[in-house]
Amino acid sequence: MEVYLDNSATTRPYDEVIEYMNEINKYMYGNPSSLHTKGIEAEKLVKKARETISESLGVSSREIYFTSGGTESINLAIRGFLEANPRLGNHIITTKIEHPATLEVFRYLEEKGYKVDYIGVDENGVVKLDELEEKINGNTALISVMMVNNETGSIQPVDDIAAIKNARKRDAALHVDAVQAYGKMQVLPYKQGIDMLSVSSHKIHGPKGTGALYVNRSLRIKPIIFGGGQESSLRSGTENVPGICGFGLAVEKTFDKIEENRLKVKKLYDLFCGLLKKEGVEEYKILSPHNGSPYILNISFPNIRAEVLLHHLEEKDIYVSTGSACSSRKKKLSHVLEAMSLKACDIEGAIRFSFSSFNNEEDIIYTVDALKEILPKIKIKRGGKR
Ligand code: PLP
């Protein structure tokens, strides 16, 4: 029995998405820029996917640009906006718990001379609004914040952030990394005062290497990739037609059942927490906030090393992450859990279980049983080694 509980790292594509992409690769392989019927056919397919994605966000299809994924969307939003609006100021703001796709762009810009503020979070991993309000000034050009944190599932108060930004510096742009929120909760840029928003296909059972950026039509933004002028000259390069179409279909299927899926996943989340208690599993501490996304459950087992537990679970065909998959190959402590002021022993034992609608109750029961069996075996003894 395979139990895949690493859905925040990536998801298994829907079977229908794989079939649709195969069909496109095999028969509808035209270049959307070509003038003949094969090209026009491909162009129509991309247009359809663009409409599906714009409808899911309640925005215009002219405001959606396809990219190679969340990372590229984020890079394009931040760098493209700043490049196009140099007079807005040289101060930019983000948070301490962002994904490296954002943090590394900010670090790069800091080296280039931008003044950067990294806003802290409370013990639930939620951005401190008073700190944000204090930092925004006349020179602030852009704020970038994630909607759902990929390690803990904490939900950020994006609406409040937009309101604060508008009160303090209306023409600064608000970019939101919605990679872990899209398809799992309401994401409505117009209503929420979001100027730019990044999403990724492979987190919602679509293919890898495809994403999209929403840019409000009133904004000026410059490309960071130059070439043939595709995507209204904002993102050159022949469109990844199978990827874009697979993404479109994944969005259709996900949004069709967004509420049903959320309820299903919430039940699994509650079952997991309930069983840990009922089965008397070794010492553990739930690090995810109780009001976070039900798709992510971060639990610390203070007397074990997360990586050791991960590999023991893997032997039983259970797949999870330590911290976040994007950074778990590095030996550093999670910057997100550190920002929440957690103790090093709690951080070292943190495992992220992340769910999708593909999971079922059996997966959870099997995993908790496995934890019960493995944990006593790998417990670190006081004053000694494992
Ligand atoms: N932002 C968040 C919150 C993520 O979790 C991830 C991926 O893990 C990304 C951005 C990067 O997205 P992609 O893998 O599509 O580049």
Residues whose N, C-alpha, C, O or C-beta is under 5 A from the ligand:
A	BS01	PLP	S8 A9 G69 G70 T71 H99 A101 V148 N150 D177 V179 Q180 S200 C326
